Amino acid sequence: MKNLKIKDVEDLHDGFLAVCEAVSQTLGAEGKYAVMENSDPYGQPIITKDGISVAKQIFFPDKFNNIGAFLAKQVAVNTLVKSGDSTTTSLVLSKAFLLEANGYFNKAVERGMDAGYKEVLEQIKELATPVNDQTLSKIAYISANNDQEIADIIMEAYSKVGVDGLIEVKENISSPNTTLTVNSGMMVSKGWKSPWFINNQNKATWEGEDVLVVSMEAYSADQALDNFLTENRFKEGNKLRPILIIMEQIADENFVQKLEQLAHRGVINCCLVQAPEFDHKRRALLEDIAIYTGGEVYVKGESEVIKAGVAKQVIVREDSTSIVIDNIETEAIKKRVSELKSQLETVKDKEFISKRIKLFNGASCLINVGGYTESESKERFDRVDDAIHAIRSAKMEGWIAGGGSTLAFISGRMKKQFLNKDEQYGYDLVKRVITAPLLQIVKNANRKHTTSFLKQGKDYLTPSKKRYGYGYNAKTDEISNLIEDGVIDSAKSIRVALDNAKSMASKLLNVGVVVTYNN
């Protein structure tokens, strides 16, 4: 154990800021690339503009620096999980909070920050516009770093499966081309029980191919499940077999913790999901999943052994599970769909029956991202993945003018006055911080407007100077109407980025002790 020293807290902040600064360089259409060493000594260096990928590669030999770096990564991961986009923006805002506060913080300052934060959220909601196909295309284009080919492929995929459908991305270094393939896929509205099951940290998902799918009408584990996991955890070549467990209801936390530990230690490769819906609806969907994957529902106390289904691919996110199979023309699936269609004329809950039919008839798209080299394929993969998540996020809460301009516009509108000077300090802190993404984009562009724009500073951004939607377009190096230019962002992703940045800043500014183990 180590006692607190002032330098220890400074080192914590230094590690945090170092990650934020490195990631900040990638923000915007003119953001810089990061070149990273490959963990494989024989692998090619990784070239990317993806903020989360950059953050996760940064480690320090100093413990206090490393704790700070981990906290920065946590901000990015939380933003990724909640919105799927704007991880870089979240770290730009985090950096600004820490630097602008200059170490001054107390509960009154925090109250002022909360007031400013709530006002920003209200204005984002007020300014947000619902999406349509045209705006989704623009968001795809911007998030893909102004690559029209990628944007067109993504929009074609969404035309096949719908905005709520399953679209996955894979690298394909065997071809320089990026292609689209349509498969069958079922998506249910429940995700992983715990983030400890995640095996793809970059995407905050659990993923597997050739997956055993266990459907259980049970609240806890029993000997049959223990036996199944023991017998099936390996496939040929002693490679762990991915196993998805979908349980009617999860009531045994000890069982969850046991699975978490086994997964974290690499003993098994599994994910635990609670079945969607409630009561009889939950049991009906559980049976649908079993039929879809070619398995049977295991009923605790009645069934003797577990008969798992098989999926070609499974992706489990925080709030959804996608199951892809090879063939939806099996007799069992045809029979179940026929039964459901016949019920449409007799049952009261026609909406639920229609939903189940739609699940069976779902489609999925796979985008194979090509490249001449492994580095090129990886960089393009990151852009495609970002664009897909940005569209999903925009669908939920609409879009706003991008490039940091909306936050800068809101900053100019923030006029509240407080009697308490510390509350005023906290409120003004938020007002200054939310201009940081725009200023970082201008700085990263490093072109003719950069110096003059930065010198004019935040006063240039007030509503009296420009209307909502106007700002700096890094691609053209001009001040213009960003909405007409198609420079727009997901309202949800910006909100989530600010939420995570402000939350972590409040904690870091209030750190009083740092504890590490002595080696």
N, C-alpha and C positions, 0 to 999 in steps of 0.2 A: 504494500500500500504506500502511496506517496502523498505527502501533505501538499496543500495548495501553495503555489508561488505565483506571483503576478505574471511572470514569464510563461508559466504553464498555460494560463488562459490566453495569452497572446499567441502562443504556439497553436493552440486549438483553433483560434480565429484564422491564423495564417494558413493552416491546412485547408480550412473551409474556403477561404478566399482564393487560394491557389487553384482549386478545382473549378470554382465559379469563373475565374478569369480565363482559364484554359478553354472552358466550354463557351464562354462569351464570344470568343473569336470566330465561332462558326455561325453566329446569328445573322439572319437576313439573306437576301438574294445574292449579295456580294460578300457574304461571310467566307472566312478562310477555311481550308481543309486542315485536318489534324492527321499527322502521320504517326502511327503507333507500332511499336514492336510487337510481333506476333509471339504468342506464348509458345508456339511450336518453333523450336530453334531452326527448323528447316523451312518454315512457312514464310510466305511473302509478307512484308510490312502491310499494315492495314491503313487504308486511306479513307477517311470518312468526314462527313459534316454532321453526323448524328450526335447530338449532345449527350445522350445517355451512354452511348458507346465510348465516348471520350472520357466521361466521368468515371466509368467503371474500371478504366485502365490505370488510374492514378493512385499510387501508393507511396508512402513515405517511410523511411527507416525510423524516424522519430515517432514515438507513440502518440504524443499529443497532436502533432500534425496529422497523423493517420486517423485519429478519432474525429478531428474536424473534417477531414476528407470524407469519411464515412457518412457524417451528418449531411454533407452536401449531396452525396449520392442518394441519401434517403429522400431528400427533397425531390430530386429528379425522378426517382422510382415511384414515389407517391403520385406525382403528376402524371407519369406514364400510366399507372394503374387506373387512375380516375378519369383521364381524358384521352390518353393515347398519343398526345401531341404536346407541344410547347414546353418540353423539358428544358430546353436551352433558355427560354424566356423565364422560367421559374428560377434558374440560377443567376441570370442577369438581375432579376429583382432582388434575390437574396443578397447578392453582393452589394447592391445599392443600399439596402436596409442597414447592413452592417457598417458600411463606410459613412453613410449620411448620418447615422445615429452618433457616430464618433464616441462610442462608449457610454453615452448618457442615457440612462434608463431607470424607470421606477414604475410603480403601479399607476400613477397618474399619467405618465407618458403612454403606458399601455392602453389606458382608457381612451386617450386621444387617438392612438393608432386604430383601435377598434372602431371609433366613430368615423375616421377617414375611410377605413376599409369598407364599412357598411355603405357609405355614400358612393364609393366607387362601384360596388356591386349593383346598387340600385340604378346607377347611370348606365352601366353595361347592359342591364336588362332592358332599360328604356330605349337604348339605341339599337339593340339587336333586331335583326330582320329575319323572318323565317326563310328557309332555303328552298330553292327550286333547282331543276336540272342545270340551268345556266350557272347559278352561283356555286353549285357543287363542283362543276367543271373548273371554275376559276380557283376554288380552294384546292382542288387536286393539282392544278398547274403550279400554284404558288408553293404548296407544300413539297412538291417534287422538284423544287429549285428551278422553276421555269422551264421544265422539260415537257414539251407538248406531246411527244410520243408516249411518255409514261402516263400523262393525264388522260390521253385518249384510250389507252388500254384499260386503265382503272374505270373510266366511265362505261366502257363496253362491258366490263365485268359486272358493274352495278346494274346495267340494263338487263343482264341475264338473271341475277339473283335478287335484285331489289336492294335498297340501302341497308336493310336489316339482315341481308343474307350473308352467307359465309364466303369470304374471300381470303385466301391465304397466299403467302409469298414464299418462294424458294429460290435459292441461288442455283444457277446452272452455268458453270464455267466451260461446259463442253460446247457451248454455242455463243456467238456474240449477240444473238437476237433475244429479245424479250417476247414471250409468247403467252397466250391465254388458253387454258383448257377448262371445259365445263364438266363437272361430275355430279353425282347425287350427294345430298347432304341434309342432315337433320340438325336443327339448332334449337336447344331448349334453354329456357330463361333462368338457369341456375349455374353458378360458377363454383370454383374451388372453395372448400370449407375453410382452408387456411392457406395463407401465402407461402407457408413452409413447403407446400407441395410443388411450387413453381420450379420448373426445370429449364425454362428459357428466361433468364433474368432480363435480357434486353427487351423482351416483349411482355414481361410479367404474366407469362402463361405456362401451363403444363401442356406438353405436346408429346405425341407418340405416334408411331406407325406400326401397323399390324398389332392392334391393341385388343386385349381381352376385356370385354365389357361385362361387368357383374351387376345385375339388377337384383336388389334385395328388398323384400317386404319385411323390414326389420328396423328396430331402433338402436341396436347395438350388435357387436360381433359375437360369434360363437365358435365352437370348435371346427365347424365346417368351413368357415371363412379362413381360420388359421391354417387349416390343412390345405385349402386351395392356394393361399399365398405361398406356402412352403413348397408345394409341388410345382407351381407354375411361375415362380419368380425368375427363372432362367429360361432362355431359349437356346437354340444351338450355338455352340461356341462360347458358352458361359457368359453370354451377354444378357443383361437384365431385360426381361420382357415387360413392356409397359402394360399396366393394369388400371382400368378405370372402375371404381366402385361407386355405383349410384344407389343410395340407401333411401328408403321411404322417409325416415326421419332420423336425425343424428342426435341422440340423447346421452351418449356415453363419452364424456370428455376424456376419460382415461384412455379409451380406445383411440380417439383422435390424436392425443399426444403420443401414444405409442407409434402410430403410423407416421406421424410427423418426424419422430426421431429416427425411425428406420429409413425413411425417405431421405432425410438430411444426411445420414451416415452412408448412404449409397447401398444399403442392404437390399432395398426393393425400389422399383420405379413405379410408383402408384400415385393416384389422385383420388380424393374422396369428395363426392358431390351429393348434396341432398336433392331428392327429386323435386321438381317444380310443382306448383299448385297446392291444393289442400284436400284432405280427406279422400273422398272417392275419386276426385279428379287426379290427385297425386298418384293413386294406385293405378288408375287407368293409363296415365302417361308412362308409368314405370313398366307396365306390360307392353305398351307400344314400343318403347325403347328396346325391350328384350326381343320382341318380334322383328324389329327393324334390323337388329344385329345378328339374328339367328340364334338367340339364346332363350332361356326360360327364367321367369321370376323365381328367385329362391325365397321361400316362405319359412321364416324361422320357426322351428318346432314342428313343421310339417314335411318339408323337403329333406332328403337325406344327404344329397350332394349338390354342389353348385354347378350348373350348366351355363357357362359363360358364352356370350356372343363374341363376334369378332368384327372390328372396324378397320378399314384401310388406314384411316387417320383420325385422330381426336385432338382437338384444341380446346383447352379449358381456360377461360378468362375469369376475371373477378365476378362477372355477372351473367355468363353464358357458357354453354358447352356445345361444341360443334362436333358432329359425328359423321364421317364420310365412309360410305361403303361402296363396294364394287358393283353391286347388282340390286336394283330395287324391283326386279321382275320376278322375285321368288314367289312361290305359291302362297307362302304364309303371309307375305306383305300384301299380295293381291287380294287374298281372302279378307284380311283385316280392313283394307280400304273399302272393299265392297260392303262389308258389314256396316262400316261407319256411314257410308253414303245412304244405305237403306234406313238408317236411324234418323236421317235428317228430316224425314216426313213425320216422325212419331214423337221424338223427344222434345222437351220444352227448351233445353239448353242447346239450341242449334249453333250458337256461336262457338261453344266449346268443341262440339263435334267437327265443325268446319275447321277449327284450329288444328285438331288432330289430323284431319285429312291433309291439310297444308303441310304439316310436319313430315308426313310420309312422302309427299310429292316435292319436297324441297330440293334445291340445287346448290351446288357449291362451285366456286371458280378457283383455279390455281394459276397464279401468275409466275411463270418461270423466268427469272431475271438473268439475262445473259451478260457476258462481258468477254473481252479478249484476254483479260487476266483475272486472277482471283481478286486482286485489289479493286479493279474496275467493277466487277460483279458485286462485291460487297458494298461499295459506295452507292451503286445504283439500287441495290436491295434496300438500303437504309432510306433512300428517298421515296421509293415505292411504299414501303411500310409506313412512313410518316404520313404520306398523302392519304392512304386508306384510313388511318386512325383519325386524321383531321376531318375527313368527310363524315365518319360516324359521329364524331363529337359535334360537328356543326348541325347535324340532323336533330340533335336533342334541344339545343338552345338558340339556334340561329347563328347569324354571322354579323361581324362588325368590320369596319374599315381596318385594314391591317397595317403592317409595318410599324407598329407601336403608336400610330397616329391617334387611335381612339383613346388610349390611356393618357397621352399627352393632352388631348382635347379636354378630357375629364379633369385633368390637373388644373387647367386654366379656369374651370368652372367652380372649383372648390374654394368657397369664400367664408366658411363658418368661423366664428370667433368665440373663444372660450375665456372665461374669467380666470381659470387656473392656467398659469403660464406653462406648466408641464404638460397639461392636456393639449394646449395649443401646439407645443413642441411635437408631440406625438402625431397630431393631425397633420401638421405641416410636413412632418417626416414622410408620411404616406404620399402627400401631394408632390414632394420632390422625387420620391422613389419611382413612382409610376411613369416618369418621363425617361427612365433609364433605358428601356428597350429601344425606343426611337433613337436616342443619342448613341447607343451602341451600334445600331444598324448604320447610322451615318458614319461613325468612326470606322467601322469595318469596310465600308465602301471605298474610303480613302481616295476620293476623287475631287473634282474642282469645288463642289459645294461644302466639302467637309469642314474646312477651317472656318469659313464665314458662318456656317450654320451653327457650329459649336460655340463660336464666340457670341452670337446673338443669344444663345442659350434658351432657357425655358420661357423667357418673356416672349420669344418669337412664336410660341406655341399656343398663346391664349386665344379664346374665341373671337376677340376683337380683331385679331390679325387674320385668322383663317376660319372658315366654316367647318363643321363636322365633315369628315371624309377627306379633307385636304391634308397632305403631308409629303414626306420625302419618299420618292420612288427610287430605290437603290438601283434598279435595272436601267432606268433612263437617266439617272442623276439629275432629276428635276423635281421641283415642288409642283404637285399636280393633284387632280381629283383622283384619289386612289380607288374609289368605288368604280368610276368609269374605266380606270386602268385595269380593274380586276384584281387589285391587291387587297384581299380580304382575309379575315381570320375567323376561326370558330370562336364564338362568344364563350362557350363552355371551357375551352382549353385555356383561354386567357384568364378566366375567372379562377379556374383550378390552380393555374400557375401562381397567381397572386395569393391565393389562399394558403398554399404550401410554403411560399416564400415568407409571408408574414408570420405564419405559425412558427416556423423554425427560427426566424429572427428574434421573435419574442423570447424564445428559450435561450438562444445563444447570448443575447444581451443580458440575460439574467443569471448566467452561470456563476456559481459561487465556489464550486469545488470540482476538481477533476481527479478521478481515482484510476490508477492503473496497477497492474501487477508488476512487482519487481522480478526480473529474470536473473 
